[in-house]
């Protein structure tokens, strides 16, 4: 894959975070309504796979992608 956007590291400073919370925290989406819609519609991937669970518990190192922007969960 050429010209892929770099992966941004986003430190969460805690034990873990849920997918919906992380999308807002990382600045990928700005409202809970937008988060829910993007996840349900299959526009969000976690580690390259579509995940439609807003409450999915992310782990350190997981890579979340939305609209061509990828961010990695960091401690």
mmCIF file of the C-alpha atoms, coordinates in Angstrom:
data_MODEL
# 
_entry.id   MODEL 
# 
loop_
_atom_site.group_PDB 
_atom_site.id 
_atom_site.type_symbol 
_atom_site.label_atom_id 
_atom_site.label_alt_id 
_atom_site.label_comp_id 
_atom_site.label_asym_id 
_atom_site.label_entity_id 
_atom_site.label_seq_id 
_atom_site.pdbx_PDB_ins_code 
_atom_site.Cartn_x 
_atom_site.Cartn_y 
_atom_site.Cartn_z 
_atom_site.occupancy 
_atom_site.B_iso_or_equiv 
_atom_site.pdbx_formal_charge 
_atom_site.auth_seq_id 
_atom_site.auth_comp_id 
_atom_site.auth_asym_id 
_atom_site.auth_atom_id 
_atom_site.pdbx_PDB_model_num 
ATOM 1  C CA . UNK A 1 1  ? 0.000   0.000  0.000  1.00 0.00 ? 1  UNK A CA 1 
ATOM 2  C CA . UNK A 1 2  ? 1.646   3.240  -1.080 1.00 0.00 ? 2  UNK A CA 1 
ATOM 3  C CA . UNK A 1 3  ? 1.057   6.713  0.313  1.00 0.00 ? 3  UNK A CA 1 
ATOM 4  C CA . UNK A 1 4  ? -0.597  5.286  3.412  1.00 0.00 ? 4  UNK A CA 1 
ATOM 5  C CA . UNK A 1 5  ? -1.146  7.889  6.090  1.00 0.00 ? 5  UNK A CA 1 
ATOM 6  C CA . UNK A 1 6  ? 1.104   7.503  9.118  1.00 0.00 ? 6  UNK A CA 1 
ATOM 7  C CA . UNK A 1 7  ? -0.370  5.959  12.223 1.00 0.00 ? 7  UNK A CA 1 
ATOM 8  C CA . UNK A 1 8  ? -0.798  8.447  15.044 1.00 0.00 ? 8  UNK A CA 1 
ATOM 9  C CA . UNK A 1 9  ? -0.146  7.314  18.606 1.00 0.00 ? 9  UNK A CA 1 
ATOM 10 C CA . UNK A 1 10 ? -2.820  8.458  21.077 1.00 0.00 ? 10 UNK A CA 1 
ATOM 11 C CA . UNK A 1 11 ? -1.967  7.937  24.750 1.00 0.00 ? 11 UNK A CA 1 
ATOM 12 C CA . UNK A 1 12 ? -5.053  7.264  26.843 1.00 0.00 ? 12 UNK A CA 1 
ATOM 13 C CA . UNK A 1 13 ? -3.277  7.351  30.204 1.00 0.00 ? 13 UNK A CA 1 
ATOM 14 C CA . UNK A 1 14 ? -5.414  4.639  31.757 1.00 0.00 ? 14 UNK A CA 1 
ATOM 15 C CA . UNK A 1 15 ? -6.147  0.948  31.877 1.00 0.00 ? 15 UNK A CA 1 
ATOM 16 C CA . UNK A 1 16 ? -8.305  0.805  28.786 1.00 0.00 ? 16 UNK A CA 1 
ATOM 17 C CA . UNK A 1 17 ? -10.941 2.567  26.756 1.00 0.00 ? 17 UNK A CA 1 
ATOM 18 C CA . UNK A 1 18 ? -14.007 1.616  24.748 1.00 0.00 ? 18 UNK A CA 1 
ATOM 19 C CA . UNK A 1 19 ? -14.146 2.087  20.982 1.00 0.00 ? 19 UNK A CA 1 
ATOM 20 C CA . UNK A 1 20 ? -16.832 4.786  21.057 1.00 0.00 ? 20 UNK A CA 1 
ATOM 21 C CA . UNK A 1 21 ? -14.986 6.788  23.709 1.00 0.00 ? 21 UNK A CA 1 
ATOM 22 C CA . UNK A 1 22 ? -11.680 6.454  21.886 1.00 0.00 ? 22 UNK A CA 1 
ATOM 23 C CA . UNK A 1 23 ? -13.072 7.778  18.597 1.00 0.00 ? 23 UNK A CA 1 
ATOM 24 C CA . UNK A 1 24 ? -14.047 11.001 20.367 1.00 0.00 ? 24 UNK A CA 1 
ATOM 25 C CA . UNK A 1 25 ? -10.927 11.146 22.553 1.00 0.00 ? 25 UNK A CA 1 
ATOM 26 C CA . UNK A 1 26 ? -8.626  10.770 19.526 1.00 0.00 ? 26 UNK A CA 1 
ATOM 27 C CA . UNK A 1 27 ? -10.548 13.460 17.633 1.00 0.00 ? 27 UNK A CA 1 
ATOM 28 C CA . UNK A 1 28 ? -11.726 11.163 14.842 1.00 0.00 ? 28 UNK A CA 1 
ATOM 29 C CA . UNK A 1 29 ? -15.363 12.098 15.536 1.00 0.00 ? 29 UNK A CA 1 
ATOM 30 C CA . UNK A 1 30 ? -16.832 14.863 17.647 1.00 0.00 ? 30 UNK A CA 1 
ATOM 31 C CA . UNK A 1 31 ? -20.161 13.603 18.962 1.00 0.00 ? 31 UNK A CA 1 
ATOM 32 C CA . UNK A 1 32 ? -21.665 10.451 20.387 1.00 0.00 ? 32 UNK A CA 1 
ATOM 33 C CA . UNK A 1 33 ? -24.315 10.417 17.664 1.00 0.00 ? 33 UNK A CA 1 
ATOM 34 C CA . UNK A 1 34 ? -21.689 10.530 14.925 1.00 0.00 ? 34 UNK A CA 1 
ATOM 35 C CA . UNK A 1 35 ? -19.692 7.803  16.667 1.00 0.00 ? 35 UNK A CA 1 
ATOM 36 C CA . UNK A 1 36 ? -22.694 5.494  16.918 1.00 0.00 ? 36 UNK A CA 1 
ATOM 37 C CA . UNK A 1 37 ? -23.644 6.048  13.270 1.00 0.00 ? 37 UNK A CA 1 
ATOM 38 C CA . UNK A 1 38 ? -20.091 5.513  11.947 1.00 0.00 ? 38 UNK A CA 1 
ATOM 39 C CA . UNK A 1 39 ? -19.663 2.287  13.933 1.00 0.00 ? 39 UNK A CA 1 
ATOM 40 C CA . UNK A 1 40 ? -23.097 0.844  13.096 1.00 0.00 ? 40 UNK A CA 1 
ATOM 41 C CA . UNK A 1 41 ? -22.631 1.671  9.397  1.00 0.00 ? 41 UNK A CA 1 
ATOM 42 C CA . UNK A 1 42 ? -19.303 -0.214 9.349  1.00 0.00 ? 42 UNK A CA 1 
ATOM 43 C CA . UNK A 1 43 ? -17.037 2.773  8.661  1.00 0.00 ? 43 UNK A CA 1 
ATOM 44 C CA . UNK A 1 44 ? -14.698 2.075  11.595 1.00 0.00 ? 44 UNK A CA 1 
ATOM 45 C CA . UNK A 1 45 ? -12.074 -0.656 11.641 1.00 0.00 ? 45 UNK A CA 1 
ATOM 46 C CA . UNK A 1 46 ? -10.040 -2.036 14.518 1.00 0.00 ? 46 UNK A CA 1 
ATOM 47 C CA . UNK A 1 47 ? -6.808  -3.727 13.469 1.00 0.00 ? 47 UNK A CA 1 
ATOM 48 C CA . UNK A 1 48 ? -8.037  -3.814 9.874  1.00 0.00 ? 48 UNK A CA 1 
ATOM 49 C CA . UNK A 1 49 ? -11.430 -5.414 10.567 1.00 0.00 ? 49 UNK A CA 1 
ATOM 50 C CA . UNK A 1 50 ? -14.833 -3.734 10.739 1.00 0.00 ? 50 UNK A CA 1 
ATOM 51 C CA . UNK A 1 51 ? -16.162 -3.748 14.290 1.00 0.00 ? 51 UNK A CA 1 
ATOM 52 C CA . UNK A 1 52 ? -19.728 -2.645 14.960 1.00 0.00 ? 52 UNK A CA 1 
ATOM 53 C CA . UNK A 1 53 ? -19.466 -2.764 18.771 1.00 0.00 ? 53 UNK A CA 1 
ATOM 54 C CA . UNK A 1 54 ? -19.266 0.736  20.223 1.00 0.00 ? 54 UNK A CA 1 
ATOM 55 C CA . UNK A 1 55 ? -18.510 -0.794 23.623 1.00 0.00 ? 55 UNK A CA 1 
ATOM 56 C CA . UNK A 1 56 ? -15.615 -2.924 22.415 1.00 0.00 ? 56 UNK A CA 1 
ATOM 57 C CA . UNK A 1 57 ? -12.788 -2.702 24.936 1.00 0.00 ? 57 UNK A CA 1 
ATOM 58 C CA . UNK A 1 58 ? -9.624  -1.615 23.136 1.00 0.00 ? 58 UNK A CA 1 
ATOM 59 C CA . UNK A 1 59 ? -6.190  -2.848 24.132 1.00 0.00 ? 59 UNK A CA 1 
ATOM 60 C CA . UNK A 1 60 ? -2.867  -1.017 23.963 1.00 0.00 ? 60 UNK A CA 1 
ATOM 61 C CA . UNK A 1 61 ? -1.505  -1.352 20.431 1.00 0.00 ? 61 UNK A CA 1 
ATOM 62 C CA . UNK A 1 62 ? -4.920  -1.613 18.742 1.00 0.00 ? 62 UNK A CA 1 
ATOM 63 C CA . UNK A 1 63 ? -5.163  0.501  15.593 1.00 0.00 ? 63 UNK A CA 1 
ATOM 64 C CA . UNK A 1 64 ? -8.466  2.253  14.923 1.00 0.00 ? 64 UNK A CA 1 
ATOM 65 C CA . UNK A 1 65 ? -9.143  3.655  11.444 1.00 0.00 ? 65 UNK A CA 1 
ATOM 66 C CA . UNK A 1 66 ? -11.861 6.018  10.244 1.00 0.00 ? 66 UNK A CA 1 
ATOM 67 C CA . UNK A 1 67 ? -11.938 7.913  6.933  1.00 0.00 ? 67 UNK A CA 1 
ATOM 68 C CA . UNK A 1 68 ? -8.307  7.164  6.128  1.00 0.00 ? 68 UNK A CA 1 
ATOM 69 C CA . UNK A 1 69 ? -6.947  8.290  9.497  1.00 0.00 ? 69 UNK A CA 1 
ATOM 70 C CA . UNK A 1 70 ? -5.397  5.630  11.727 1.00 0.00 ? 70 UNK A CA 1 
ATOM 71 C CA . UNK A 1 71 ? -4.645  5.992  15.421 1.00 0.00 ? 71 UNK A CA 1 
ATOM 72 C CA . UNK A 1 72 ? -2.968  3.553  17.795 1.00 0.00 ? 72 UNK A CA 1 
ATOM 73 C CA . UNK A 1 73 ? -4.021  3.125  21.429 1.00 0.00 ? 73 UNK A CA 1 
ATOM 74 C CA . UNK A 1 74 ? -1.068  3.839  23.715 1.00 0.00 ? 74 UNK A CA 1 
ATOM 75 C CA . UNK A 1 75 ? -0.729  3.788  27.512 1.00 0.00 ? 75 UNK A CA 1 
# 
